[in-house]
Amino acid sequence: MTSPPVQDRDESRDSIDKGLPVVSFSIGDTATFLYGDERDADQAKDVLLESGDVLIFGGNSRKVYHGVTAIHADTAPKSLLEETNLRPGRLNLTFKQY
């Protein structure tokens, strides 16, 4: 695991309390995304985020601990790398309202 899960703290308290959604786009290599109600990674659940996946969490889910714990090298679609000239790896675009 690369890092323990964290809670969002860089937004205004009002934004988090309102449960405004976070929208995250995954491009490139697959990542293991960990999430849970507590900071203990052993109690958390995980999901694989593959290239093209969109993760949206809002409402009460805004307060969950979360984070990427692993990047799985060389899992990006070959056509993505060939047609876009992107370097191997993972690109994540995250949008949230502050």
GIPE-V563997 format. One line per field, one symbol per residue. psi: psi as a letter, one per 40 degrees, with the letter a starting at -180 (. if undefined). burial: b if it has 16 or more other ideal C-beta (glycine too) atoms within 10 Angstrom, else e. Layout:
# GIPE-V563997
psi=???
burial=???
This chain:
# GIPE-V563997
psi=hdiiiiiheeiidddddefhihhhhhhbiiihhiiieiehddeiiiihhiheihhhhabdedeiiiiheihhifeihdddddeefiiiahhhhhhih.
burial=eeeebeeeeeeeeebbeeebebebebbbbbbbbbbbeeeebeebebeebbbeeebebeeeebebbbbbbeeeeeebeeeebeeeeeeeebeeeeebee
